[in-house]
Amino acid sequence: MYLCIQMNRRQILFLLIYLAGMLAVYAQRSDERTIADFRHMGIPFYEDNEVRLLATGPVKFRDMFAEIEQARQFIHMDYFKFQEDSICGVLFGILKRKASEGVKIRIVYDGFGNKCSDLPLTKDFLKEMRSCGIEIEAFDKFRFPWINHVFHRDHHKIAIIDGSVCYTGGMNVADYYLHGKPEVGEWRDMHIRMHGPIVDGYERIFERMWYVVTGELLTPGAYTGENRSCDHVLVALADRVPRLSPDMMRNTYCTAIDNAQHLVQIVNPYPCLSNPVRRALNNALARGVRVQFMVSEKSDGQSNADVTGLEMRKLMKRGAEIYYYRGGFHHSKVMMVDGLFCTVGTANLDARSLKFDYEINSFIFSPEITAELQQIFHNDVEQRCYLLTPETWNELFPPCRRVRARILMSIKGLL
């Protein structure tokens, strides 16, 4: 009888210790838990960075071009797409001048992205750039039998100047970031400028892509610049590389959502959600987390808009607030969690980005930067969005469109 009582006391003690541990974990803020989980996953962190949001195309290009004008040593750019139009002409005009000054310029672009562009870089244009001393090469050149392009694409948008500052986010180099497109109107997107140790992380990513494309191994450390920052923003770098880190982007999104305690806010253009991401959002809703998702009424492809509608209906039925943006096409790829941290990058929440492409996102652990993004989100909700309801969904999606969406989602689900 005494042993039984002793055992019960021991079990109660273990139970109390376990509950105390669980309460301690739950008491942690979502950013603290996410940082710990990311470190356990092996994701690199960079301390003491300066991060600035560039919320429109004109702001991004004006800032980046001014920085390129000041380059003294090198300029490295890795973009999914350069469209041969006026803004590209301005950029390459500056680059030609910098090359004549002795600045080393290396550029990578995606072969498929270029081929599918409205105004692809032509052979004559590329020949002229190379004759000026600019090294510009295509990742996965578009060639017969074209099967190679079914899989991995270089979806990066990276610019690094003198190893001191880098630019990344959702914007390619094209005029529609300035003037929009006739079929969708204004083209919204989000970019960031970063200064500090994080620049070295992006430089290593560029050097890897340069090696993949050219076979040239750039000298380690030769392209590191002044990267001290007066700010103290902690940034984690989620780098999805096919075969090396294939689950990176999916896992970081899911981990951040799983750790959310109060609020998840997402803007993404192509949310054909994978099962893990959908499950993470559903679980967040089930435990009382407020989920707000912003998608565009118009898209650059009807199939994308149809599938997005079906996904959003599923989330709406579980309690998510779905905001349809009607001010054009919102191409941003951002997420904010609990007002404590956010991510800005290149990854779409679809099968291609999460399963096939080279993608890169910065997870920024700064309530101040997150608050700036939240303010932009709030302004869009107030001025340019409407809330999706069962009634509005029925108006947007007549039966024929629903059938088409289900077929397309089934096909995308096979990827």
C-alpha positions in Angstrom: 0.0 0.0 0.0 2.9 2.4 0.9 4.7 1.6 -2.4 1.5 2.2 -4.3 1.1 5.6 -2.7 4.8 6.4 -3.3 4.4 5.5 -7.0 1.3 7.7 -7.3 3.2 10.6 -5.7 6.0 10.0 -8.1 3.7 9.9 -11.1 2.0 13.1 -9.9 5.4 14.8 -9.6 6.4 13.8 -13.1 3.0 15.0 -14.4 3.5 18.4 -12.7 7.0 18.7 -14.1 5.7 17.8 -17.6 2.8 20.3 -17.3 5.2 23.0 -16.1 7.4 22.3 -19.1 4.5 22.5 -21.5 3.4 25.8 -19.9 6.9 27.2 -20.2 7.0 26.3 -23.9 3.6 27.9 -24.5 4.6 30.9 -22.6 7.4 31.5 -25.1 6.6 34.1 -27.7 6.1 32.8 -31.2 9.2 34.5 -32.5 11.3 32.9 -29.8 9.9 29.5 -30.5 10.4 30.0 -34.3 14.0 31.1 -33.8 14.7 28.0 -31.7 13.0 25.7 -34.3 14.9 27.3 -37.2 18.2 26.9 -35.5 17.4 23.2 -34.8 16.6 22.9 -38.6 20.0 24.3 -39.4 18.8 27.5 -41.0 21.5 30.2 -40.8 20.9 33.4 -38.9 22.6 36.8 -39.4 22.6 39.4 -36.6 22.8 43.2 -36.6 21.3 43.9 -40.1 19.5 46.9 -41.4 16.3 46.1 -43.4 14.2 48.5 -45.4 10.9 47.8 -47.2 10.6 48.8 -50.8 6.9 48.6 -51.4 6.5 49.7 -55.0 8.4 49.2 -58.3 9.4 52.9 -58.6 10.8 52.9 -55.1 12.8 49.7 -55.6 14.3 50.6 -59.0 15.1 54.2 -57.9 16.9 52.9 -54.8 18.7 50.0 -56.5 19.8 52.1 -59.5 21.3 54.8 -57.2 23.2 52.1 -55.3 24.5 50.5 -58.5 25.7 54.0 -59.7 27.9 54.0 -56.6 29.5 50.5 -57.2 33.2 50.4 -57.2 34.1 46.7 -57.2 31.4 44.3 -58.3 27.7 43.9 -59.1 26.1 40.5 -58.9 22.5 39.9 -60.1 20.4 36.7 -60.2 16.9 37.2 -61.6 14.2 35.0 -62.9 13.4 37.5 -65.6 14.8 40.6 -67.3 12.3 42.0 -69.7 13.8 43.9 -72.6 11.9 47.2 -72.1 12.5 50.7 -70.9 13.4 49.9 -67.3 15.8 47.1 -68.4 17.3 49.6 -70.8 18.0 52.0 -68.0 19.5 49.3 -65.9 21.8 48.0 -68.6 22.8 51.5 -69.6 24.1 52.0 -66.0 25.7 48.6 -66.0 27.6 49.3 -69.3 28.9 52.5 -67.8 30.0 50.8 -64.6 31.7 48.0 -66.6 33.7 50.6 -68.5 34.9 51.9 -65.1 36.3 48.5 -64.2 33.4 47.2 -62.1 33.0 43.4 -62.4 29.5 42.6 -63.4 28.0 39.1 -63.3 24.4 38.3 -64.1 22.3 35.1 -64.1 18.8 34.8 -65.5 16.5 31.9 -65.9 16.3 30.5 -69.4 12.6 29.5 -69.2 11.7 32.8 -67.5 13.3 34.7 -70.3 11.7 32.7 -73.1 8.2 33.1 -71.6 8.7 36.8 -71.1 6.6 39.3 -73.1 9.9 40.9 -74.2 12.7 38.4 -73.8 16.3 39.3 -73.9 17.4 38.8 -77.5 20.7 37.3 -78.8 21.7 40.7 -80.2 21.1 42.4 -76.8 23.1 39.7 -75.0 25.9 40.0 -77.5 26.0 43.7 -77.0 26.1 43.4 -73.2 29.0 40.8 -73.4 30.9 43.0 -75.8 30.8 45.7 -73.1 32.4 43.4 -70.5 29.2 42.3 -68.7 29.2 38.6 -68.0 25.6 37.4 -68.4 24.5 33.8 -68.5 21.3 31.8 -68.5 20.4 29.1 -66.0 18.9 26.1 -67.8 19.0 27.4 -71.3 15.8 27.0 -73.3 16.6 24.3 -75.8 15.1 21.2 -77.5 13.4 19.0 -76.4 12.4 21.5 -73.6 11.7 18.8 -71.1 14.3 20.1 -68.7 12.2 23.2 -68.0 9.4 21.1 -66.6 11.3 20.9 -63.3 13.7 23.3 -61.6 13.8 27.0 -62.4 15.9 29.8 -60.9 13.2 31.9 -59.3 15.6 34.2 -57.4 15.5 38.0 -57.5 18.8 39.0 -56.0 21.1 42.0 -56.5 24.3 42.5 -54.5 26.5 45.6 -54.8 30.1 45.6 -53.5 29.2 43.0 -50.9 27.7 45.8 -48.9 24.0 45.9 -49.8 21.6 43.4 -51.3 18.1 43.6 -52.8 15.6 40.8 -52.9 11.8 40.1 -52.9 9.2 39.4 -55.5 10.1 41.9 -58.3 11.7 41.0 -61.5 13.1 43.7 -63.9 10.2 44.8 -66.1 8.1 47.9 -66.9 4.9 46.4 -65.6 6.2 47.1 -62.1 6.0 50.8 -63.0 2.9 50.9 -65.3 1.0 47.7 -64.7 -0.5 45.5 -67.3 -3.7 46.1 -69.4 -5.3 42.8 -68.4 -4.8 43.2 -64.6 -4.1 46.9 -64.0 -1.5 47.9 -61.4 1.1 45.3 -60.6 1.8 45.3 -56.8 4.9 43.7 -55.2 7.2 43.9 -52.3 11.0 44.1 -52.2 13.6 44.7 -49.4 17.0 46.3 -49.2 19.3 44.8 -46.6 22.7 45.9 -45.2 24.8 43.9 -42.8 26.1 40.4 -42.4 23.0 39.0 -44.3 24.6 40.3 -47.5 27.3 37.6 -47.2 24.5 34.9 -47.1 23.0 36.2 -50.3 26.5 36.4 -51.9 27.1 32.8 -51.2 23.8 31.9 -52.9 24.8 33.9 -55.9 28.2 32.2 -56.1 26.6 28.8 -56.0 24.3 29.7 -58.9 27.2 31.2 -60.8 29.0 27.9 -60.4 25.9 25.9 -61.5 25.6 28.0 -64.6 29.2 28.6 -65.7 31.3 26.0 -63.8 33.4 28.9 -62.4 34.1 28.7 -58.7 34.5 32.3 -57.4 37.3 32.8 -54.9 35.8 32.4 -51.4 35.8 35.7 -49.5 36.8 37.7 -52.5 33.4 39.2 -52.8 32.7 40.3 -49.3 32.3 44.0 -48.6 31.7 46.3 -45.7 28.8 44.7 -44.0 28.6 46.3 -40.6 25.2 47.8 -39.8 24.0 50.4 -37.3 20.8 48.5 -36.8 20.2 45.2 -34.9 17.7 43.2 -37.0 18.0 39.4 -36.8 17.4 37.7 -40.2 17.1 34.0 -41.0 17.8 32.9 -44.6 15.6 30.1 -45.9 17.3 28.9 -49.1 15.5 26.2 -51.1 17.8 24.2 -53.3 16.5 21.2 -55.3 17.9 18.0 -53.9 19.9 19.7 -51.2 17.1 21.4 -49.2 13.9 20.5 -51.1 11.6 20.9 -48.1 13.1 24.1 -46.8 10.5 26.6 -47.8 7.5 24.4 -46.9 9.0 23.6 -43.5 9.8 27.2 -42.6 6.3 28.4 -43.5 4.7 25.5 -41.6 6.9 26.1 -38.5 6.1 29.8 -38.4 2.4 29.1 -38.7 2.5 26.3 -36.1 4.1 28.7 -33.6 1.6 31.5 -34.2 -0.4 32.3 -31.1 -2.6 35.2 -32.2 -2.5 36.3 -35.8 -1.2 35.1 -39.2 -1.4 37.5 -42.2 -0.4 36.3 -45.6 -0.2 37.9 -49.1 0.6 35.5 -51.9 -0.3 35.4 -55.6 -0.6 31.7 -56.3 -1.9 29.9 -53.2 -2.5 26.4 -54.5 -1.6 25.1 -51.0 0.3 21.9 -50.4 -1.2 19.6 -47.8 1.3 20.5 -45.0 0.7 24.3 -45.4 -3.0 23.8 -45.6 -2.9 21.6 -42.5 -0.8 24.2 -40.6 -3.3 26.9 -41.4 -6.3 24.7 -40.5 -4.6 23.8 -37.2 -3.9 27.5 -36.4 -7.6 28.3 -37.0 -8.6 25.4 -34.8 -6.6 26.7 -31.9 -8.1 30.2 -32.2 -5.4 31.9 -34.2 -6.8 34.7 -36.4 -5.8 34.0 -40.1 -6.0 36.7 -42.7 -5.2 35.9 -46.3 -5.0 38.4 -49.1 -5.3 37.4 -52.8 -6.0 39.2 -56.0 -9.4 39.4 -57.8 -7.4 39.4 -61.1 -4.4 37.3 -61.9 -2.0 36.9 -64.7 -3.7 33.6 -65.6 -7.3 32.5 -65.4 -6.3 29.0 -64.1 -4.4 30.6 -61.2 -7.4 32.7 -60.2 -9.8 29.7 -60.4 -7.6 27.5 -58.2 -7.0 30.4 -55.8 -10.8 30.8 -55.4 -11.3 27.2 -54.4 -8.4 27.3 -51.9 -9.8 30.5 -50.3 -13.3 29.0 -50.0 -11.9 26.1 -48.0 -10.1 28.5 -45.6 -13.1 30.8 -45.4 -15.3 27.9 -44.3 -12.9 27.1 -41.5 -13.0 30.7 -40.2 -10.2 32.5 -42.1 -10.7 36.1 -43.2 -10.1 36.2 -47.0 -9.6 39.6 -48.5 -9.8 39.9 -52.3 -7.6 42.7 -53.6 -9.2 44.6 -56.4 -6.5 47.3 -57.0 -4.7 45.3 -59.6 -2.6 42.2 -59.2 -0.8 41.7 -55.9 2.3 39.7 -56.6 3.9 40.0 -53.2 5.0 37.0 -51.2 4.9 38.1 -47.5 3.7 36.7 -44.2 3.4 38.4 -40.8 3.1 36.4 -37.5 1.8 37.8 -34.2 3.2 41.2 -35.1 6.6 39.9 -34.1 8.3 38.6 -37.2 7.7 38.4 -41.0 9.0 36.9 -44.2 9.6 38.6 -47.5 11.0 36.6 -50.5 10.5 34.9 -53.8 8.4 31.8 -52.8 4.9 31.4 -54.0 2.6 29.0 -51.9 2.2 26.6 -54.8 3.7 23.3 -55.9 6.3 24.8 -58.2 7.9 27.1 -55.6 7.7 24.6 -52.8 8.7 21.4 -54.7 10.8 22.4 -57.7 12.3 25.9 -57.9 15.3 27.6 -56.4 13.7 30.0 -53.9 14.9 32.3 -51.2 13.0 34.0 -48.3 14.3 36.2 -45.5 12.6 35.7 -42.2 12.9 39.0 -40.4 12.6 39.0 -36.6 11.7 42.6 -36.1 8.4 43.9 -34.6 9.1 47.3 -36.3 9.5 45.9 -39.8 6.5 43.6 -39.2 4.4 46.6 -38.1 5.3 48.4 -41.4 4.1 45.4 -43.4 1.0 45.2 -41.3 0.2 48.8 -41.9 0.5 48.3 -45.6 -1.8 45.2 -45.3 -4.3 47.2 -43.2 -4.4 50.1 -45.7 -5.0 47.6 -48.5 -7.9 46.0 -46.6 -9.5 49.3 -45.9 -9.0 50.9 -49.3 -8.7 48.2 -51.9 -10.2 44.9 -50.7 -13.5 43.3 -50.0 -14.1 40.4 -47.6 -14.9 37.0 -49.2 -18.3 35.6 -48.0 -20.4 32.7 -49.2 -22.5 35.1 -51.2 -19.6 36.9 -52.9 -17.9 33.5 -53.6 -21.1 32.3 -55.4 -21.1 35.5 -57.5 -17.4 35.2 -58.4 -17.5 31.5 -59.1 -20.5 30.3 -61.2 -20.8 26.5 -61.6 -18.7 26.2 -64.8 -15.8 28.0 -63.1 -16.0 25.8 -60.0 -15.8 22.7 -62.2 -12.8 24.1 -64.0 -11.1 25.0 -60.7 -11.6 21.5 -59.3 -10.0 19.9 -62.4 -7.1 22.3 -62.3 -6.6 21.8 -58.6 -6.5 18.0 -59.1 -3.8 18.4 -61.8 -1.8 20.7 -59.6 -2.2 18.3 -56.7 -0.4 15.6 -58.7 2.8 17.7 -58.9 
